[in-house]
Amino acid sequence: MDVFDLLTMLGGLSLFLFGMSLMGQALERRAGGKLSALLEKITDRPVIGFLTGLGVTAVIQSSSATTVMVVGFVNSGLMTLRQAINVIMGANVGTTVTAWLLSLGDINSGNIFLKLLKPSSFTPILAFLGIIFYMFCKDGKKKDTGMILLGFATLMFGMETMSGAVSGLSKVPAFTNLFIAFRNPILGVLVGALLTGIIQSSSASVGILQALSATGAVTLSAAIPIIMGQNIGTTVTALLSSVGTNKNARRAAIVHLMFNVIGVAVLLTLFCVVRAVFAPAILDEAATRSSIAVAHTIFNILCTAILLPAGGLLEKLAIRMVPDKNTVEKTAELDERLLATPTLALKQSRDIACEMAEHATNALKNSLTAVFALTPELARDVRADEEICDHYEDILGTYLVRLSALRLGVEESEEATALLKSIGDFERISDHAVDIIESAEEMKNKRLSFSPEAKAEFEVLSSAIREILDMSLECYRNQDVTLAAKVEPLEQVIDDLKESMRTRHILRMRGGACKIETGFVLSDLLTGLERTSDHCSNIAGCVIDAAKHNLNLHETLRAARRDSDKFKEDFAEYAEKYALPEHSTAAKDNVGSQVTLNA
């Protein structure tokens, strides 16, 4: 082996690692929705969690990525520690899929159908199809499919290049002696753990071992301890990702480490006993890609069979190693680890946005109560909810901007945009709640009061505002398009109520029934409530836009007012429900019974 073979080997290794990374990222984007669906079905039942971990890892081709996601889920409260343990065990078995794909290179047959299974036969076809999907398709999902095919083709080409370059090492005595030294099981485990810890992928390190098997110098006796060590090395990624997380997330990373260390300790002892007592001849045979894949799979299945029933014990050990503290620990609201899986990051963002919506709604409702029944507790609650909404807007806005900078599918990009729009509306609703509290405090400090007529009218408007808030929150939480369509007619009725109430109050001031100072306060209240209904309309419009995959909110609202008979029916129903009481003949003559619906 000369310097050019070394350069070829390094190039093949680079292509192999790059292809694996490229394929894994594209698979995560392409399967994001399915990952979210799998996550929602996770229960405390060990088998369900195990199958979920196996399925997710088989799809994204990386147990490290799965365990990092699991740490993020636990840190964010999306998954309990007990659920995480079962998923981690499944991930260890799912990661064996890559080794089996790479073992296809061992196929050697004259049969044309079997020859087509060899990577050297189908990789060019995958690369050709991949470049067509990637360059000539505009759909994001098809582009991701092309990236998956290109990544897999790159991975396989790198594997073949590596194997060809290292084949000459079989004639190098130093290399052969190196693997003779690896027959010391402890040394083999350490080397496997170190290599995997450096490249942070057990699938990649197993692939490198499979490439080295082309030299014929790697025996099964040397390969098996290395494979065991690779399972320990892959825990480094999860341990690093747990830095700065809450205690349950750190416990999940510790469980991953304990699972592999305990499994290696038990099975390495068994391996040493079998080799010493029975000395099976198969252990001295040269390892192949297929035999390495078999050994990798058997090891992970045996580990799971031994420790899956002991999930509760692992949980107790993790709690002992990361004990509870007397201090209250704040749970992270948004976890950056989930940015690697945009669909799941968006799911968590939507959950936080729904919490923000509830705080904004509560703030506005409490402020309406405070107008005529102000207490220090109500004012404090409203301001506390407003501060929470401000905080949520800051962290969600930053998180979603970072998420939008990543490569997202069309649906993910639309959802991120819709979330950015809606959180601004929720924050403004909470701001209006504080404005109403300040108006209520002004009235109390100046000892102002509304006339009985103005109070009765304000109660009508308050009831309409409460209903539009409830509808907006419900349609946003459930993405209910039918309910969202009922928000805009009520918003139009609220606009008309505001104009009617303002006119009526002017007439009362002329007649001396109301003070000018009270009129200023009422004007501020009406403006704040009318703008609140506008924000509710925007929120409902975002729900409708999301369902139609259309981001033109103003066109959606114009179309609803112009074309929908249902809109007119709903408007008439709300106008009747929230009709202002008639207090005087003057008011009736000057205002009229109802403001005409704008065209």
NUKEBA-86005 format. One line per 3 residues: number of its first residue (from 1); for each residue x, z, y of C-alpha. Coordinates in nm, 4 decimals. Layout:
BEGIN
NUM	X/Z/Y  ...
//
This chain:
BEGIN
1	0.0000/0.0000/0.0000  0.1503/-0.1104/0.3333  0.0677/-0.0395/0.6965
4	-0.1869/-0.3214/0.7047  -0.3781/-0.1678/0.4160  -0.3788/0.1609/0.6088
7	-0.5198/-0.0101/0.9176  -0.7835/-0.1817/0.7033  -0.8781/0.1535/0.5488
10	-0.9148/0.3142/0.8931  -1.1249/0.0222/1.0109  -1.3456/0.0467/0.7020
13	-1.3832/0.4225/0.7518  -1.4800/0.3694/1.1159  -1.7417/0.1088/1.0245
16	-1.8748/0.3341/0.7474  -1.9205/0.6351/0.9776  -2.0588/0.4207/1.2612
19	-2.3064/0.2479/1.0290  -2.4254/0.5817/0.8928  -2.4769/0.7206/1.2438
22	-2.6503/0.4026/1.3630  -2.8835/0.3888/1.0649  -2.9673/0.7610/1.0869
25	-3.0600/0.7448/1.4562  -3.2767/0.4351/1.4052  -3.4473/0.5947/1.1036
28	-3.5284/0.9046/1.3100  -3.6863/0.6922/1.5844  -3.8766/0.4744/1.3374
31	-4.0065/0.7665/1.1319  -4.0697/1.0039/1.4235  -4.4486/1.0083/1.3874
34	-4.4273/1.0682/1.0132  -4.1795/1.3514/1.0707  -4.4287/1.5145/1.3056
37	-4.7077/1.4774/1.0486  -4.4871/1.6295/0.7776  -4.3977/1.9191/1.0044
40	-4.7629/2.0023/1.0725  -4.8336/2.0200/0.6967  -4.5579/2.2698/0.6227
43	-4.6840/2.5969/0.4773  -4.5196/2.9033/0.3263  -4.5585/2.7503/-0.0198
46	-4.2031/2.6851/-0.1473  -4.2833/2.3547/-0.3190  -4.4439/2.2023/-0.0074
49	-4.1521/2.3068/0.2129  -3.8999/2.1851/-0.0448  -4.0658/1.8433/-0.0721
52	-4.0855/1.8187/0.3071  -3.7114/1.8837/0.3431  -3.6358/1.6392/0.0635
55	-3.8560/1.3678/0.2137  -3.7283/1.4028/0.5709  -3.3627/1.4030/0.4605
58	-3.4148/1.1072/0.2295  -3.5588/0.9168/0.5255  -3.2980/1.0027/0.7902
61	-3.0073/1.0137/0.5407  -2.8558/1.3350/0.6730  -2.9067/1.6933/0.5594
64	-2.7079/1.8043/0.8655  -2.9605/1.6382/1.0973  -3.2486/1.7956/0.9061
67	-3.1035/2.1467/0.9203  -3.0251/2.1100/1.2911  -3.3881/2.0105/1.3473
70	-3.5008/2.3084/1.1389  -3.2911/2.5438/1.3542  -3.4554/2.3872/1.6598
73	-3.8050/2.4272/1.5107  -3.7462/2.7947/1.4313  -3.5967/2.8545/1.7752
76	-3.9015/2.6930/1.9372  -4.1575/2.8752/1.7248  -4.2742/2.5581/1.5475
79	-4.1639/2.6950/1.2098  -4.1191/3.0401/1.0572  -3.7964/3.1518/0.8914
82	-3.9665/3.1544/0.5504  -4.0803/2.7947/0.5937  -3.7330/2.6929/0.7126
85	-3.5690/2.8284/0.3953  -3.7781/2.6022/0.1740  -3.7110/2.2973/0.3929
88	-3.3341/2.3631/0.3919  -3.3315/2.3694/0.0117  -3.5165/2.0382/0.0004
91	-3.2710/1.8882/0.2486  -2.9811/1.9641/0.0123  -3.1433/1.7544/-0.2604
94	-3.2562/1.4791/-0.0225  -2.9010/1.4161/0.0942  -2.8071/1.2845/-0.2533
97	-2.9970/0.9614/-0.1819  -2.7037/0.8226/0.0184  -2.4628/0.8692/-0.2726
100	-2.6989/0.6795/-0.5021  -2.7234/0.3896/-0.2563  -2.3446/0.3734/-0.2329
103	-2.3132/0.3850/-0.6136  -2.4779/0.0433/-0.6353  -2.1295/-0.1001/-0.5812
106	-2.0489/-0.0119/-0.9434  -2.2954/-0.2690/-1.0762  -2.1056/-0.5303/-1.2769
109	-2.3179/-0.7839/-1.4589  -2.3584/-1.1570/-1.4935  -2.7358/-1.1258/-1.4652
112	-2.8404/-1.2739/-1.1303  -3.1045/-1.0060/-1.0657  -2.8578/-0.7238/-1.1292
115	-2.5946/-0.8973/-0.9172  -2.8434/-0.9026/-0.6287  -2.8442/-0.5222/-0.6414
118	-2.4740/-0.5089/-0.5556  -2.4120/-0.4282/-0.1857  -2.1790/-0.7263/-0.1559
121	-2.4744/-0.9488/-0.2516  -2.7619/-0.8068/-0.0440  -2.5727/-0.6667/0.2566
124	-2.5328/-1.0107/0.4252  -2.9072/-1.0698/0.3815  -2.9895/-0.7327/0.5393
127	-2.7500/-0.8000/0.8260  -2.9105/-1.1406/0.8908  -3.2631/-0.9993/0.8844
130	-3.1538/-0.7063/1.1005  -3.0074/-0.9228/1.3748  -3.3260/-1.1330/1.3822
133	-3.5447/-0.8239/1.4238  -3.3107/-0.6713/1.6805  -3.2491/-0.9758/1.9013
136	-3.5717/-1.1746/1.8802  -3.8478/-0.9101/1.8529  -3.9808/-0.7342/2.1614
139	-4.1682/-0.4593/1.9767  -3.9703/-0.1332/1.9790  -4.0520/-0.0498/1.6172
142	-3.9330/-0.3889/1.4957  -3.6131/-0.3475/1.6951  -3.5590/-0.0098/1.5286
145	-3.6191/-0.1725/1.1902  -3.3513/-0.4253/1.2775  -3.1165/-0.1449/1.3787
148	-3.1768/0.0290/1.0441  -3.0862/-0.2869/0.8544  -2.7805/-0.3502/1.0701
151	-2.6683/0.0104/1.0340  -2.7054/-0.0028/0.6554  -2.5208/-0.3338/0.6389
154	-2.2395/-0.1926/0.8535  -2.2219/0.1174/0.6349  -2.1984/-0.0875/0.3155
157	-1.9451/-0.3294/0.4638  -1.7310/-0.0356/0.5743  -1.7585/0.1138/0.2252
160	-1.6455/-0.2079/0.0579  -1.3617/-0.2474/0.3093  -1.2452/0.1101/0.2471
163	-1.2611/0.0712/-0.1300  -1.0603/-0.2522/-0.1197  -0.7962/-0.1035/0.1101
166	-0.7387/0.2149/-0.0927  -0.7304/0.0449/-0.4319  -0.3536/0.0016/-0.3928
169	-0.3098/0.3805/-0.3694  -0.3320/0.4017/-0.7480  0.0297/0.2817/-0.7562
172	0.1482/0.5475/-0.5096  0.2783/0.8542/-0.7031  0.2289/1.0910/-0.4080
175	-0.1422/1.0061/-0.3933  -0.1853/1.0485/-0.7672  -0.0079/1.3846/-0.7574
178	-0.2332/1.4924/-0.4693  -0.5423/1.4593/-0.6863  -0.3679/1.6305/-0.9720
181	-0.3267/1.9280/-0.7358  -0.6988/1.9075/-0.6547  -0.7728/1.9989/-1.0146
184	-0.7306/2.3548/-0.8920  -1.1028/2.4245/-0.8297  -1.0453/2.6589/-0.5333
187	-0.8253/2.4018/-0.3587  -1.0816/2.1286/-0.4276  -1.3628/2.3368/-0.2730
190	-1.1504/2.4108/0.0360  -1.0570/2.0444/0.0842  -1.4188/1.9319/0.0446
193	-1.5410/2.1955/0.2912  -1.2696/2.1111/0.5458  -1.3304/1.7351/0.5330
196	-1.7085/1.7736/0.5670  -1.6727/2.0347/0.8409  -1.4616/1.7896/1.0432
199	-1.6915/1.4868/1.0130  -2.0069/1.7057/0.9953  -2.1808/1.4972/0.7295
202	-2.1839/1.5651/0.3569  -2.3260/1.2168/0.2946  -2.0282/1.0618/0.4747
205	-1.7725/1.2802/0.2962  -1.9250/1.2007/-0.0443  -1.9091/0.8337/0.0517
208	-1.5393/0.8678/0.1331  -1.4826/1.0327/-0.2051  -1.6689/0.7463/-0.3717
211	-1.4452/0.4975/-0.1912  -1.1335/0.6838/-0.3099  -1.2646/0.6632/-0.6657
214	-1.1756/0.2940/-0.6544  -0.8103/0.3976/-0.7006  -0.8828/0.5371/-1.0475
217	-0.6769/0.8469/-0.9615  -0.9789/1.0696/-0.8926  -1.0953/1.2454/-1.2087
220	-1.4296/1.4189/-1.2473  -1.2413/1.7460/-1.2891  -1.1024/1.7014/-0.9353
223	-1.4151/1.5440/-0.7839  -1.6685/1.8131/-0.8827  -1.5046/2.1027/-0.6888
226	-1.4637/1.8727/-0.3871  -1.8350/1.7893/-0.4043  -1.9143/2.1607/-0.4133
229	-1.6953/2.2228/-0.1106  -1.8680/1.9412/0.0771  -2.1951/2.1307/0.0515
232	-2.0332/2.4291/0.2223  -1.8756/2.2138/0.4925  -2.2090/2.0584/0.5877
235	-2.3323/2.4008/0.7057  -2.0928/2.3865/1.0029  -2.3299/2.1616/1.1991
238	-2.6247/2.4000/1.1643  -2.4062/2.7018/1.2478  -2.2814/2.5338/1.5653
241	-2.6347/2.4330/1.6635  -2.7543/2.7941/1.6276  -2.5230/2.9189/1.9032
244	-2.7347/3.0452/2.1914  -3.0618/3.0439/1.9950  -3.2947/3.3325/1.9106
247	-3.2373/3.5570/1.6105  -3.4682/3.3669/1.3732  -3.2915/3.0395/1.4451
250	-2.9547/3.2055/1.3750  -3.1009/3.3439/1.0547  -3.2040/2.9929/0.9479
253	-2.8447/2.8723/0.9919  -2.7171/3.1757/0.7979  -2.9619/3.0987/0.5145
256	-2.8220/2.7441/0.4966  -2.4704/2.8856/0.4651  -2.5682/3.1504/0.2093
259	-2.7611/2.9001/-0.0016  -2.4586/2.6753/-0.0386  -2.1981/2.9519/-0.0740
262	-2.3987/3.1341/-0.3412  -2.4692/2.8065/-0.5209  -2.1013/2.7117/-0.5174
265	-1.9931/3.0580/-0.6369  -2.2316/3.0499/-0.9339  -2.1787/2.6888/-1.0379
268	-1.8034/2.6886/-0.9753  -1.7736/2.9895/-1.2071  -1.9820/2.8058/-1.4673
271	-1.7679/2.4924/-1.4236  -1.4444/2.6866/-1.4715  -1.5805/2.8569/-1.7867
274	-1.6928/2.5263/-1.9376  -1.3611/2.3580/-1.8575  -1.1565/2.6479/-1.9999
277	-1.3627/2.7088/-2.3138  -1.4866/2.3639/-2.4120  -1.2428/2.1332/-2.2256
280	-1.4806/1.8331/-2.2358  -1.2965/1.5016/-2.2359  -1.5330/1.3553/-1.9767
283	-1.3776/1.5750/-1.7070  -1.0430/1.3954/-1.7460  -1.1983/1.0510/-1.7094
286	-1.1679/0.8610/-1.3815  -1.4611/0.9234/-1.1525  -1.6758/0.6309/-1.0357
289	-1.9250/0.5965/-0.7554  -2.2078/0.6474/-1.0042  -2.0589/0.9537/-1.1727
292	-1.9921/1.1122/-0.8309  -2.3564/1.0471/-0.7341  -2.4702/1.2066/-1.0621
295	-2.2470/1.5120/-1.0096  -2.3644/1.5488/-0.6502  -2.7300/1.5334/-0.7548
298	-2.6942/1.7719/-1.0511  -2.5140/2.0285/-0.8345  -2.7815/2.0271/-0.5638
301	-3.0714/2.0355/-0.8092  -2.9170/2.3277/-1.0000  -2.8564/2.5170/-0.6723
304	-3.2191/2.4690/-0.5765  -3.3483/2.5654/-0.9222  -3.1478/2.8886/-0.9055
307	-3.2283/2.9876/-0.5460  -3.5735/2.8425/-0.4663  -3.7487/3.1342/-0.6409
310	-3.5192/3.3704/-0.4483  -3.6246/3.2477/-0.1024  -3.7614/3.5897/-0.0128
313	-3.4298/3.7534/-0.1049  -3.2378/3.5038/0.1118  -3.4721/3.5839/0.3999
316	-3.4061/3.9584/0.3624  -3.0298/3.8992/0.3466  -3.0439/3.6859/0.6615
319	-3.2394/3.9576/0.8432  -2.9778/4.2142/0.7352  -2.6968/3.9904/0.8611
322	-2.8758/3.9141/1.1917  -3.0690/4.2389/1.2517  -3.3433/4.2999/1.5049
325	-3.2331/4.4589/1.8306  -3.4142/4.6984/2.0587  -3.3940/4.4521/2.3461
328	-3.6723/4.2005/2.3878  -3.5493/3.8510/2.3061  -3.6882/3.5589/2.5017
331	-3.7817/3.2598/2.2911  -3.6600/2.9243/2.4176  -3.9553/2.7179/2.5375
334	-3.7966/2.3754/2.4979  -3.5126/2.3164/2.2551  -3.2532/2.0512/2.3322
337	-3.1899/2.0078/1.9582  -3.5259/1.8319/1.9331  -3.4127/1.5590/2.1743
340	-3.2537/1.3930/1.8705  -3.6075/1.3412/1.7368  -3.8140/1.2199/2.0354
343	-4.1527/1.2422/1.8620  -4.1021/1.6089/1.7841  -3.9590/1.6746/2.1319
346	-4.2722/1.5161/2.2802  -4.4949/1.7267/2.0541  -4.3277/2.0434/2.1788
349	-4.3501/1.9191/2.5396  -4.7235/1.8556/2.4982  -4.7726/2.2071/2.3562
352	-4.5979/2.3553/2.6613  -4.8001/2.1279/2.8926  -5.1234/2.2573/2.7329
355	-5.0074/2.6147/2.7981  -4.9360/2.5152/3.1572  -5.2856/2.3642/3.1850
358	-5.4428/2.6908/3.0672  -5.2488/2.8937/3.3237  -5.3464/2.6515/3.6034
361	-5.7134/2.6625/3.5001  -5.7150/3.0421/3.4810  -5.5495/3.0666/3.8222
364	-5.8120/2.8458/3.9875  -6.1056/3.0222/3.8196  -5.9730/3.3641/3.9195
367	-5.9249/3.2461/4.2762  -6.2901/3.1316/4.2900  -6.3976/3.4782/4.1759
370	-6.1729/3.6352/4.4406  -6.3435/3.4541/4.7302  -6.6307/3.7057/4.7222
373	-6.4768/3.9778/4.5041  -6.1088/3.9984/4.5964  -5.9012/4.2656/4.4220
376	-5.5232/4.3203/4.4173  -5.5272/4.2590/4.0407  -5.6945/3.9180/4.0780
379	-5.4523/3.8122/4.3498  -5.1574/3.9268/4.1385  -5.2826/3.7387/3.8313
382	-5.3329/3.4174/4.0286  -4.9831/3.4293/4.1760  -4.8331/3.5111/3.8349
385	-5.0059/3.2084/3.6796  -4.8835/2.9909/3.9667  -4.5242/3.1053/3.9113
388	-4.5539/3.0249/3.5408  -4.6839/2.6772/3.6263  -4.3917/2.6225/3.8654
391	-4.1500/2.7280/3.5907  -4.3142/2.5013/3.3345  -4.3066/2.2065/3.5741
394	-3.9330/2.2590/3.6320  -3.8328/2.2837/3.2659  -4.0742/2.0147/3.1458
397	-3.9781/1.7739/3.4215  -3.6067/1.8132/3.3472  -3.6618/1.7920/2.9714
400	-3.8823/1.4821/2.9911  -3.6435/1.3029/3.2270  -3.3597/1.3668/2.9804
403	-3.5818/1.2498/2.6964  -3.6819/0.9341/2.8839  -3.3136/0.8471/2.9286
406	-3.2835/0.8145/2.5498  -3.3852/0.5111/2.3513  -3.7594/0.5624/2.2964
409	-4.0250/0.3557/2.1283  -4.3083/0.2116/2.3394  -4.5558/0.4854/2.2409
412	-4.3029/0.7654/2.3008  -4.2117/0.6202/2.6404  -4.5789/0.6005/2.7425
415	-4.6430/0.9591/2.6327  -4.3397/1.0886/2.8226  -4.4616/0.9113/3.1376
418	-4.8135/1.0497/3.0955  -4.6768/1.4023/3.0513  -4.4655/1.3727/3.3662
421	-4.7752/1.2658/3.5608  -5.0045/1.5361/3.4261  -4.7712/1.8328/3.4795
424	-4.7598/1.7485/3.8496  -5.1397/1.7697/3.8652  -5.1467/2.1036/3.6825
427	-4.8863/2.2475/3.9179  -5.0856/2.1366/4.2228  -5.4034/2.2955/4.0839
430	-5.2195/2.6284/4.0595  -5.0937/2.5807/4.4165  -5.4522/2.5318/4.5374
433	-5.5454/2.8547/4.3558  -5.2907/3.0438/4.5661  -5.4230/2.8720/4.8812
436	-5.7740/2.9953/4.7961  -5.6408/3.3495/4.7403  -5.4764/3.3369/5.0836
439	-5.8069/3.2263/5.2393  -5.9849/3.5134/5.0614  -5.7214/3.7576/5.1899
442	-5.7637/3.6201/5.5430  -6.1388/3.6759/5.5244  -6.0889/4.0325/5.4028
445	-5.8248/4.1169/5.6651  -6.0340/3.9705/5.9491  -6.3567/4.1082/5.8032
448	-6.5164/3.7658/5.7951  -6.8122/3.6802/5.5739  -7.0207/3.3764/5.4879
451	-7.3882/3.3527/5.5730  -7.6255/3.3808/5.2735  -7.6828/3.0052/5.2946
454	-7.3107/2.9222/5.2937  -7.2513/3.1658/5.0080  -7.5261/3.0073/4.7960
457	-7.3839/2.6600/4.8612  -7.0315/2.7745/4.7751  -7.1566/2.9150/4.4435
460	-7.2956/2.5698/4.3563  -6.9604/2.4072/4.4347  -6.7748/2.6791/4.2406
463	-6.9876/2.6116/3.9319  -6.9099/2.2400/3.9542  -6.5368/2.3129/3.9924
466	-6.5405/2.5445/3.6893  -6.7049/2.2760/3.4779  -6.4636/2.0012/3.5827
469	-6.1699/2.2332/3.5105  -6.3031/2.3123/3.1636  -6.3685/1.9452/3.0872
472	-6.0250/1.8388/3.2075  -5.8506/2.1081/3.0037  -6.0505/2.0303/2.6898
475	-6.0083/1.6519/2.7079  -5.6361/1.6934/2.7754  -5.5824/1.9413/2.4931
478	-5.7682/1.7224/2.2395  -5.6976/1.3816/2.3999  -6.0750/1.3279/2.4007
481	-6.1463/0.9966/2.5757  -6.5261/1.0427/2.5636  -6.5061/1.3759/2.7443
484	-6.2459/1.2389/2.9861  -6.4920/0.9665/3.0937  -6.7342/1.2380/3.2152
487	-6.4820/1.3889/3.4574  -6.4827/1.1119/3.7197  -6.8631/1.1180/3.7801
490	-6.8464/1.4941/3.8386  -6.5492/1.4462/4.0720  -6.7589/1.2064/4.2802
493	-7.0417/1.4628/4.2967  -6.7917/1.7268/4.4134  -6.6725/1.4906/4.6884
496	-7.0328/1.4545/4.8058  -7.0882/1.8306/4.7862  -6.7875/1.8890/5.0085
499	-6.9158/1.6493/5.2775  -7.2677/1.7928/5.2647  -7.1439/2.1531/5.2874
502	-6.9194/2.0713/5.5804  -7.2045/1.9060/5.7685  -7.4440/2.1910/5.6951
505	-7.1931/2.4481/5.8184  -7.1482/2.2600/6.1465  -7.5256/2.2684/6.1948
508	-7.5317/2.6417/6.1256  -7.2516/2.7013/6.3778  -7.4510/2.5107/6.6385
511	-7.7458/2.7356/6.5699  -7.5291/3.0478/6.5912  -7.5779/3.1443/6.2263
514	-7.2034/3.1153/6.1427  -6.8810/3.1930/6.3298  -6.6189/2.9327/6.4158
517	-6.3435/3.1384/6.2448  -6.5455/3.1409/5.9218  -6.5836/2.7663/5.9560
520	-6.2060/2.7191/5.9578  -6.1720/2.9228/5.6382  -6.4568/2.7350/5.4724
523	-6.2989/2.4023/5.5703  -5.9720/2.5059/5.4018  -6.1598/2.6154/5.0891
526	-6.3556/2.2898/5.0684  -6.0411/2.0820/5.1110  -5.8574/2.2745/4.8383
529	-6.1454/2.2488/4.5929  -6.2001/1.8775/4.6585  -5.8308/1.8130/4.5957
532	-5.8511/2.0226/4.2794  -6.1248/1.7914/4.1512  -5.9021/1.4933/4.2393
535	-5.6257/1.6363/4.0199  -5.8764/1.6883/3.7381  -5.9741/1.3234/3.7752
538	-5.6074/1.2220/3.7513  -5.5635/1.4276/3.4328  -5.8680/1.2696/3.2699
541	-5.7485/0.9268/3.3818  -5.4130/0.9878/3.2083  -5.5990/1.0652/2.8850
544	-5.7936/0.7376/2.9130  -5.4786/0.5429/3.0042  -5.2919/0.6880/2.7046
547	-5.5686/0.5756/2.4693  -5.5659/0.2254/2.6196  -5.1829/0.2106/2.6498
550	-5.2271/0.1389/3.0185  -5.0440/0.3271/3.2930  -5.2478/0.1928/3.5879
553	-5.4469/0.5069/3.6725  -5.6104/0.3754/3.9909  -5.7360/0.0619/3.8163
556	-5.8822/0.2795/3.5390  -6.0746/0.4924/3.7896  -6.1934/0.1896/3.9906
559	-6.3143/0.0175/3.6732  -6.5034/0.3318/3.5664  -6.6894/0.3516/3.8980
562	-6.7599/-0.0223/3.9224  -6.8559/-0.1328/3.5750  -6.9945/0.1602/3.3778
565	-7.3668/0.2266/3.3504  -7.2739/0.5492/3.1711  -7.0802/0.6527/3.4818
568	-7.3918/0.6102/3.6965  -7.6056/0.8042/3.4477  -7.3563/1.0904/3.4390
571	-7.3297/1.0885/3.8177  -7.7072/1.1167/3.8556  -7.7175/1.4004/3.5995
574	-7.4440/1.6000/3.7751  -7.5940/1.5314/4.1194  -7.9211/1.6839/4.0022
577	-7.7484/1.9750/3.8286  -7.5401/2.0653/4.1347  -7.7880/1.9865/4.4132
580	-7.7465/2.2120/4.7161  -8.0362/2.4430/4.8018  -8.2353/2.3538/5.1123
583	-8.2329/2.6463/5.3562  -8.3905/2.4982/5.6660  -8.5836/2.2007/5.7934
586	-8.2978/2.1191/6.0287  -8.0528/2.0986/5.7452  -8.2889/1.8789/5.5479
589	-8.3479/1.6427/5.8374  -7.9831/1.6117/5.9362  -7.8139/1.5997/5.5986
592	-8.0555/1.4332/5.3618  -8.1127/1.5137/5.0002  -7.8110/1.3352/4.8541
595	-7.5085/1.1404/4.9738  -7.5206/0.7820/4.8502  -7.2839/0.6949/4.5636
598	-6.9869/0.4968/4.6936  -6.9606/0.1459/4.5626
//
